[in-house]
Amino acid sequence: MVTYRSLQSTDMDRIMEIEARAFVDPWSPQAFRLTSSYASWVCLLDELLIGYCICLIVEDEASIANIAIEPEHQNQGYGTGLLDYSLVELKMMGARKIYLDVRRSNLAAQALYAKFGFKPLGLRKNYYDSPPEDALVMYWKEDETI
Ligand SMILES: CC(C)(COP(=O)(O)OP(=O)(O)OC[C@H]1O[C@@H](n2cnc3c(N)ncnc32)[C@H](O)[C@@H]1OP(=O)(O)O)[C@@H](O)C(=O)NCCC(=O)NCCS
């Protein structure tokens, strides 16, 4: 059974474990500490944490800072479920515009965001290191249809 809840500080060891395996350039513990006051949710499969979504919301504008599903559980719909849950929560908190950055080569993530009506906005040249790559900025706005 899949459930969702807010991220708790006791989740961090498990999240760091997933982060290290889900990304070529994982966030450091310091990066997670800097986002500890963000609005964040986790996805549990039979009580095992398999994914997380970390978002910043300021007034009516939100950004998705990090989202990942544990590699062996990817491509089975869990990312869709977690993003759906997180977007509903963000909208209930007042988000009317939502932005995110994604590696240009990360077509799986871009396809996930597109399913929820996110559109490409532009490129941030050389935004990422290790390996260097442009970021595609994507956005969603409440009053714009797909
Ligand atoms: C991006 C990520 C969170 C998606 O989670 P997921 O559970 O694998 O996604 P889902 O199974 O719900 O699939 C969602 C959509 O993504 C797309 N997708 C998923 N895996 C894909 C793949 N390997 N190739 C192309 N598209 C893919 C599909 O469009 C899919 O929708 P559909 O099944 O209705 O066609 C997950 O792949 C992940 O953790 N990746 C590593 C970390 C990462 O890149 N995070 C995003 C940073 S911006």
The ligand as a Gaussian input file, in Angstrom:
#p B3LYP/6-31G(d) Opt

LIG

0 1
 C       12.000000      11.433000     -12.084000
 C       11.448000      10.370000     -11.113000
 C       11.150000      11.048000      -9.758000
 C       10.133000       9.833000     -11.715000
 O        9.604000       8.888000     -10.810000
 P        9.031000       7.494000     -11.339000
 O        8.382000       6.815000     -10.202000
 O       10.106000       6.769000     -12.056000
 O        7.947000       8.026000     -12.382000
 P        6.596000       7.310000     -12.856000
 O        6.789000       5.831000     -12.886000
 O        5.469000       7.853000     -12.067000
 O        6.526000       7.838000     -14.337000
 C        6.105000       9.155000     -14.593000
 C        6.334000       9.513000     -16.036000
 O        7.710000       9.719000     -16.245000
 C        8.031000       9.229000     -17.531000
 N        9.074000       8.242000     -17.347000
 C        9.334000       7.495000     -16.250000
 N       10.436000       6.760000     -16.448000
 C       10.853000       7.042000     -17.691000
 C       11.945000       6.626000     -18.479000
 N       12.831000       5.722000     -18.024000
 N       12.092000       7.177000     -19.705000
 C       11.203000       8.079000     -20.181000
 N       10.150000       8.500000     -19.474000
 C        9.978000       7.986000     -18.262000
 C        6.781000       8.716000     -18.181000
 O        6.206000       9.763000     -18.934000
 C        5.927000       8.423000     -17.003000
 O        4.590000       8.610000     -17.249000
 P        3.695000       7.413000     -17.920000
 O        4.104000       6.135000     -17.247000
 O        2.303000       7.840000     -17.632000
 O        4.081000       7.474000     -19.348000
 C       12.418000       9.170000     -10.949000
 O       12.702000       8.635000     -12.208000
 C       13.708000       9.518000     -10.249000
 O       13.802000       9.510000      -9.027000
 N       14.759000       9.830000     -11.031000
 C       16.076000      10.145000     -10.462000
 C       16.061000      11.453000      -9.754000
 C       15.599000      12.577000     -10.674000
 O       15.980000      12.659000     -11.829000
 N       14.779000      13.496000     -10.103000
 C       14.262000      14.630000     -10.839000
 C       15.189000      15.763000     -10.721000
 S       14.588000      17.203000     -11.587000

